[in-house]
Amino acid sequence: MYGRKYKIIYPALEAWMRENKISVNQFGTMLGVSNNTIYGYVHGYVEPRLSTCRAIAKITGLSLDELFKEK
């Protein structure tokens, strides 16, 4: 596992968190999900439900298209 590079599937979400200095832990708390779930969203291991996507869009102020557009 060490040295393994992980692909960022949803760069807009990851960029928003970085720009706003929001940690995975903080964003998980804001959204009401675990750190692992947020990590899974960013890296594409977990696909959020539509209701979760709407909640993420509301928190970030980004559209669903902006948030979940792959690289």
C-alpha positions in Angstrom: 0.0 0.0 0.0 2.8 2.4 0.7 3.8 4.6 -2.2 0.6 3.7 -4.1 -0.9 6.6 -5.9 -4.6 7.0 -5.7 -6.6 8.6 -8.5 -8.7 11.6 -7.6 -12.0 10.9 -9.4 -13.8 14.0 -8.3 -11.2 16.8 -8.4 -13.7 19.7 -7.9 -14.7 18.2 -4.5 -11.2 17.6 -3.5 -10.2 21.1 -4.7 -13.0 22.7 -2.8 -12.0 21.0 0.4 -8.4 22.1 0.0 -9.3 25.7 -1.0 -11.6 26.0 2.0 -9.1 24.2 4.3 -11.8 21.6 5.1 -10.3 18.3 6.3 -11.9 15.0 5.5 -12.9 14.7 9.1 -14.6 18.2 9.1 -16.4 17.5 5.8 -17.6 14.2 7.1 -19.0 15.9 10.2 -20.7 18.5 8.0 -22.2 15.8 5.9 -22.9 13.4 8.7 -20.8 10.5 7.2 -17.5 8.9 8.2 -14.1 9.9 7.0 -13.8 6.7 5.0 -17.0 7.6 3.2 -15.7 11.1 2.2 -12.4 9.5 1.1 -14.3 7.0 -1.0 -16.3 9.8 -2.6 -13.2 11.8 -3.6 -11.4 8.7 -4.9 -14.4 7.1 -6.6 -14.6 4.0 -4.4 -18.0 4.9 -3.1 -20.8 6.4 -5.2 -23.0 8.8 -3.2 -26.7 8.6 -3.3 -28.5 11.5 -5.1 -29.7 12.9 -1.7 -26.0 12.9 -0.6 -25.0 14.6 -3.8 -27.5 17.3 -3.2 -26.3 17.8 0.3 -22.7 18.0 -0.9 -23.7 20.6 -3.5 -25.5 22.6 -0.9 -22.5 22.6 1.4 -20.0 23.5 -1.3 -22.1 25.8 -3.4 -21.0 23.9 -6.5 -23.4 22.4 -9.0 -23.7 18.6 -9.3 -22.1 18.8 -12.7 -19.1 20.7 -11.3 -18.8 18.4 -8.3 -18.9 15.1 -10.0 -17.4 15.7 -13.4 -14.5 13.3 -13.7 -11.1 14.5 -14.9 
